[in-house]
Every structure is written in structure tokens, then in C-alpha cells.
Amino acid sequence: MKKHHLILGCTAIFSLLFYKESIGINLAIFGLALAALVFMKFKRKSVLVKALFISSVLSCIAFGWYGDFVSFLALFFSLVFLQFQNETTKLKLIQSVPIIFINGITSFGRPLMFSQWLPQTKINNDGMKKIIAFGLIPILFLIVFFTAYSFASDTFSNLLDYELDLDFGPFILVVVLGFYFSFSYWNYWVPDYFHENSHKLNNDFSSESTQDVSPSFSFLEIDFERKSGEISLVLLNMMLLVFIVTYNYEQFFKEQSISELSSATHDRVNAVIISIIMAVGVILFYFKKGFNFDLKALFLKRLAKIWISLNALLIVSSAVKNSEYIIHFGLTYKRLGVYAFLIITLIGLGFTYYKIKNKKTNAFLFNQMTWCLYGLILLCSFFNWGNLITQYNIEANKGVDPVFLSDLNFNDEVRRVYFKANQLDGQYKESNREADIREYKNQSFFIKSGIL
């Protein structure tokens, strides 16, 4: 199919699915259509392409099933990455983020550049020219103006015993939105700047870079900068070691009331976040180029690996503290989010260690973490976290506040059983929840999302 066929065809599909409908299963169906069309365009379907196609299909199903924000993110990035791989195989995945932003803005004006997406054809047959000029074009104008006049006069509309059952304003809006999204998706534009600078995001250093052992600052010689790095990392390792000792003492040996546990946990997790970000920043600063190949920087590399290991120990300590917090107060979305953050940072430290050991570029770390973040979003979209939280809290008898349980998503069956067993029916916010469910069951199929 040609580009203009895909744009106009997807506009029609979008219009049919979303006319007078809100977002729901229709978005999942539209996503499945996009994924199938992109997949069919690939002549050579690599393992990566097949994996992205499968993840796109699964994320569309997840959104159709849950309809929450995480599943929407998974659907969005799956479809974007699949199309990105189709259009620009030589670029890095991390470059898709600014390209999405650029295309979102430029697509307001690029449709007027007809040569970019409409075929340039010449008709040499005089008969065909007459059909188009004397028939198709006048009929098209006639239909458009008849439609417009029909809205203004019922008598005029009834002349042909015709009644247009169409809400013109919303219909035009959904067609315009459908065209905008379809055009942005299929008429993918990548500025030359990204192609010209994509080599800067390679995972490996060029042969010229391996010979370039130069200092970061013109006023410091390489020996001074190396020694500065060694002194800095020695001091940082010592300070981090002291911090880990005091951190774990406060966590596991210092007596704290239950009321103090909440604020203390938040403060410590925030401290870990700042520490890990700065730790990775220090590594990227010293190992961005020359020191990766400096034969005299062996001690600096050992210090960096110790620094990474100590930060990993700090993450483990934070995970244990978060577990203790959950034991006392039960599960919540935020506490699960802490686990997700700690896992992704631990993976990041692992890639940082690998970067130093195997002399990879700083871009290697960002490229790998882009895939990891996408994988985490995709994985999170497949699970019913609301139901998991409800079941755990009920079994542990922690965090079973009726209002809190009623605010969780997709836990209605478990919640009803618990409320009935504890004679809580109709006393709390769940009565509003049940009303929402009854309203949901009466909605159109296309806007339903989430199996309540």
C-alpha cells in the first residue's frame, strides 16, 4: 500500500471507531490495525521486529483489558517503536523521543506539502480527463454543498426525502484528529540532523577515539585529571561506606515508632534516588572517552567498580526497608513503584559496570536503559496490580481501609467478598464504585476499557 493509502485508510478507521465515542477498546482495535499494517510493510522480519510486533499486540490487548495509564504508555511506545524500526533502522531508539515531539508539531503544517505524501501522476487519456473534470469534480462539489445546505434547511433536505443523521461538528473533529494521527504516524519525518549525528550514540568507540586519551579540561593535564578522579572516588567510596553503615543502623537497629516509619522511609528512598543519579553521573564524567583506554587508569577503574558495588548495596538496603514498610502498612501503588525504581536503577548500575569493564561509550548506557524502561512499562501493563494489592492487604490484614480499597482498580470481585464478610456493604465509597460499574455495563462496546 502507498503512503497516502495508509494515511487515508487509517483516517477512515479512526473515524469509524471514535465518532461519538470516548477512548476505550476502540483505541486497542486501532492500535492492532496499525501494528498489523506496519508489520506487513517489513520485507525482512528480524527477531527485533517480530518482538516489537508481539509486544504491540500484547500492549493493545492489555489496554483493551485494563484501560489504565500504564497500559496506554505501553501501547503508545510499542506502536511508535515498531514504526520507528520500520522507517529508521540506522537510528538509535532513544532518538525516537525527540523525533516524536518534532513530528507532533510539524504535522500541523506538513499535510500542505502535498508532494511529500500524495503521488505525482499525469493522466494522458483524454477520456479519463473528461470523466474527472466533467463528472467527478462537479459531483464532489455537489455532495459537499448539499450536505452543508441540508443542515440549514429541513425542507431542502426533504426534497429528496433525505435526512442526514450526522452530527457535523463532532464528525469533522474526529476526521481531523484521525488524519492528524494517521499522517504523523505514516508520514514519518526525521530531520537530517539526527542522521548526521547518530554516530555519537554508538555503543562502541571509533578507532580514532581509542587513541584519544585527552583531558576533559584544557587547563588540566591527563595525569592531573586521572589523579583527581582517584582522589575523588576514594573519598566518595569512604563517605558512601559511612553512609551505608549509618543508613542501615537507623533502619534495623534504631528504635522507631510506627508513625515515624513512614516519613523515615520516604526520606531514605529519596536519598537513595539522589545518590544513584549522582553515582552514575560521576562514572559518566570520568569514563566518557580517554580513561576507558588509558593503561594508567586501572586503579581508577577499580575504584569506580567499588563505587558501583556500594551503590548496589544501598539499593538492596532500601528494598529491605520498603519491604518492612509494606509489612507494617500493606501494599500501595507507590510502594510497588519504589520496587520498580530500585530494580531499574540496579539494572542501570549493572550496565554501568559492564560499560567500564568492556570500554563502552556513555551512549551505550542510555541506549540500553531506554530498552529497559520500555520493557518495564510493557511488563507493568500486563498485571492487575489493583487486585494484587487488595488480595495481599486482606490476607495480611494491613491497608484494608474501605475507602482505599474502593479507589483501587480492577479489584471489585475480591472487594465485594471482603466487604460482605465484614458487613461493610454500602457504608463507604464502594457504593459509588458499584454505580460506576452499572453505568459502564450500559456503555457502547467501543468505549469500554477495563474488565470490571
N, C-alpha and C positions, 0 to 999 in steps of 0.2 A: 504493500500500500504506500502511496505517496504521502508526503508530509501534510499536504492540505487535506487529503482524505482523512488522515488520523485526527487532525485538529477539528474538522467539521463533524466527523463521526462521533468523537468523544463529546463535543458540544451538545449534540443531539441526545446522546445517552445521559449526560449530566442533566439536561433539561427535563427529560422524561422522569428521571429518578428524584429530582429535587423540586419540581414545580409544586408549590403549595405544601411542601414537606420540610420538616426540620431535619437536622443531621441525625442519622441512626444507621440502620442496616443498609440504607441506600449508599452511604459512603463506603461501606465494606464491599458492596457489589461493584461500585465504580472503581474501587481500588483493584479488585480482582480482574476487571476488564482491562485496566491499564497494564497490570502485571503480565497478563496473557499476551497483549499486543506487543509489549516490549520484548518479551521472551521470544516471540515468533520472529522478531526482526534480527535476532542474533543468528549469524550464519554458522559460527563456531561457538558452541555452547561449552565453555570451560567449566571446571569444577566450581570456581568462584561464581560464575553466572548462575549455575544451577542452584547453588546455595542461597544466593540473593533472591532468586525466584521463589524458592521454597519458603524462605523467611518472609517474603512479601505476602505470599498466600496465607501463611500461618498468622501473620500480624493482622491481615484483613479479617480472618476468622475470629481472632481474639477481640478485635474492635466490635465486630458484629455481636459477639457474645457478651462482652463486658461494657463496651462503650465508654470507658473511662479515659482520663488524660494520658496515662502511661501507654495504653494500647493505641491511642491516637498517635503519640510520638513514634511508636514502633512502626505503625502503618506508614506514616509520613516519611520517615527516614529510609524505610525499606524500599519504598517506591522511588524515592529520589536517588538512592544509591544504585538501584538497578538501572535506572535511566542514565545515570552518570557513567556507569560502567559501559553502557551501550554507546554513548556519544563520545566519551573521552577516556579511552583506555590508558593513555600515557600519563594522565594526571594522577595526583595522589588524592585519596578520599577526603583528606582534611581540607582540600581546596574547594570541595563542593559547598561548604558552608558559606563563604563569601559569594560564590557563584550563584547560589540560590537567592541570596539577598539582592544581587545585581539584576538577575532575571526578573525577580518580583517587581522591581521598579521600572526597568526598561520595557517590560511587556505592556505598559500603558501606552507606549508610543510606537513600538516596533511593528504592530499589526499594519500600520500605514505604509510600511516599507514592503510593498506587495511582492517585489522581486525576490525577497528572501524566502517566501513560503508558497506563493502561487506560481504555477507553471507558466512559462512563457511560450505560448503556442500561436501559430499562424494558420488561418483557415484559407486554403486555396480553392475550395469548391464554392462557386457562386451560389449554387442551390442551398448549401448549408448556411451561407451568409444571409440569404433571404429569409430562411426559417428563423434564424436568430434575430435578425434586425426587424422583420415584419411580423413575427409571431411571438417568440419567447419574451422578448423585452417588453412589448406592449402588454402582454398578458400578466407579466410580473408586476408592472406598474398598476394594472387594473385591480389585481388581487390585493395589493398593499393599500391602495386608496379605498377600495370597497370595505376592507376591514376597518380602516380608520373611520369612515363615514357611518358604518354600522353601529359604532359605539355612540355616535352623536344623535342618531335618529332611529327609533324603533320602527317607524313607518317605512323608512328606506330599507331597513334590514328585512322587513316583512314582504318587500316587493318580490323577492324570490323565495318567499316562505323559508327564510333562513334566519336562524338565531345563533349567534356566535357565543358559545359557552366558554368564554375565556376571559380571565382577569388580566387585562392587558399589561398593567404596571408590573405586577409580580412576575408575569411571564417574560417580559423583556429583561427584567433584572436577572432572572435565573439564566436566561440565554447569554447575557453579557458576562455573568460570572463564569458560566461554563466555558465560554470562549476564552476568557482570560486565563483560567486554569489550564485548559487544554493547550492553548497557544504557548504558555510558559513551559509546559511540560514537554511538548513535542518539538517546538522550535527553540531548542536549547542553544543559548548563545554563550560562548566562552571568549572573553577578551584575550587578545594576543598576549597581554602581559602575563597571564597565567601559564601559557605555553612557554614563553621565553624564560620564565623563572622557575619552572617546575623542577629543574635540576638541583635547585637549592634545597629541595625537600627529599632528595635521595637518601636512602638508608645508609649507603656506604660513601666514604670519602673518595674523591677523584684521585688519580695517581699524582697530580700536582699538589693536592692538599697534604698528602702523606709526607711530602718533603718540606712542607711549610711549617717549621717549628718556630713561630714568631710570637712575641709577647702580645698581650691584649692592649697594653698601653704603650704609647711611643716613648714615654719618659721612664719606663722600667725595662731593664734587660731581662732576657728569658730566665737567667739564673735567679734574679731577684724575685721575679713573679713565682717561680717554682717554690722557692723557699718561703715566700709569703703564703702560698697555698698550704704548704706543710704545716707552718705555724698555726694558720687559721684552723685547719682541720684537727690538729692536736688539741687546741683549746676548745673547739666545738665538741669534739668527742668527750673530753673531760667534763664539760658543762652538761652535755646530754646525759652522761652516765650518772652524774649527781642528780639531775632532774628525774631520771627514771627511778632512782632509789627513793627520793622523796615522794615522787608520784605514787609509787606502789606502797610506800609506808602509809600515806594518807588513805589510800584505797582499802588496804587489807588489815592494817594494824591500828589505825587511829579510830577511836570510837566516834560514831556519828549517829545522830537521831535520824529517824526515817524522814522527817521533814527536811533535814539538811541534805539528804542523799540526792534529791532531785537537782537542786542548784549546783551541788558539787559535781555531779556527773556531767551536766551541761558545760560547766566551766572547763572541765578536764578534756572533754571531747573537742571543744573549741580550741584549746591549747594544742591538742594533737593535730588538728587541721592546719593551724598556722605553722607548727613545727615541720610537718611533712612538706608543705608548699615551699618553705624556706630551704629545707634539706635538698629537695630536687633542684631548686634554683641554684644552690651552691655548686652542686655537681655539674649542672649545665654550664655554669660560668667557667669553671676550671677545665672542663673537658669538651669544649666546643670545637677545638681544632688541634693545635700543636701538641698539647700534653698527651693526646691519645697515642702519639708515635715517638714521644720523647723518651729515649732509653734511660735518661737520668730521673724520670718521674715515677719509678717503681714504688718508692716509699709513699708518694702522693696517692698512687692508686690504692695501696693497701689501706691508707687512712680513709680514703673515700669508701672502700668496701666495708670498713668497720663502722663508718658513719651510717651507711645504708642498713647494716645489720642492727645497729642500736635503734634506729627509727622503726625497723620492723618489730623489734621487741616492744617498743612503745605502742604500736598498733595492737599487738596481742594483748597488752595490759588494758588498753581501752576497750577491747572486745569483751574481756572478762568483766570489766566494770559495767559495761552495758548489760551483760547477762545478769549481773547481780541486781541491777536496776529493774530489769524485767521480772525477776523472781519476786521482788517486793511489790511492784506496781502493775505487772501484766504487760502484754504487748500493745503497741500502737503503731500506726504508720510511720511515725517519726523514728521510733526505736528500731524498726526494721530498716529504715533509711540509714541509720547510723551503721548498721552492719554492712549495708550495700556500699557506703562510702569507705569504710575500713577495708573491705575486700578489694575495691578498685584501687585504693592507694597502696595496698600491699602488692597487688599485681604491678602497679607503676614502679614501685621500688625494685621489684624483680626485673623488670625491663631495664631499669636504670643500671642495675648490677650487670646485666647482660651487655648493655651498651659499652660500659667501661671495659669489661673483660674482652669483648670482641671488636673493640675500636669502631663503634658505630657513630653516626652523626647525631646531633641533637634532634634533627627532624625524625630520625628513627623512633625516638621515644613518643613524639606527638603522633606519628602515623599509627603506631601500634595501639596507643591509648584511644585513638579515635575508633578503631575497630572494637576495642574492649568496652568502651562506653555504649556503642551501638548494641553490642551483644548483651550488655547488662539491661538496657532498656527493653530489648526484644524478649529476654528471659523473664523480666518482671511482668511483661504484658500477658504472659500465659497463665499466671497463677491467680487464684481467688484469695487475695490477701485479707479481705474483709472477713470472709468465712473462717480462714485460718486463725485470725486474731480472736474471733468470737469463740471458737472451739477451745483454743488454748486458755483463754481467760476464764471460761466457765469451768474447765477441768481444774485449773489452778486456784479458782475462786479469787482471782485478782483482776482488777479493772473491769468489774461487771456492773458498773453504773448503768442503769437502764437508758438514760439519755445518750450516753456514749455508745452503747451497743446499737441504739436506733439510728445513729449517724453513720455507722459503718455500711459499706456497700456489699450487696450480694450475700447477706447472711440471714435472710428472712426466715428460712426454714428452721435453722438452729435457734434463732432468737425467739421465734414463736413457741418452740418447745420449752425453752428456758423460762420465758415469761409465764407460760401456762402452769408450769410446775411450781413456780414461786408466787403465783397469784398476783401477777403484775399487769395482767391484760388491761389495756385501756387507761392506765394511770399515768402514762408518760408519753413521750413524743412519738412512740411507735404507732399511736392511733393515726397521726398524720402520715406516717410511712405507709400504713395499710391503705389509706385513702389514695396516696400516690400510686400504689400498685394497682388498685382498681381502675384508676384513670388510665394507667399505662396499658392495661389489657384492652381498652376500648380504642386505642390509637391505631392509626394506619400501620400496616406491616413494615413499610419502608422506613419509618422514623423510629421504630423500636430498636433499642440497643441495650444490651444487658438483660440476662435472663433472671428475672426477679423471683 
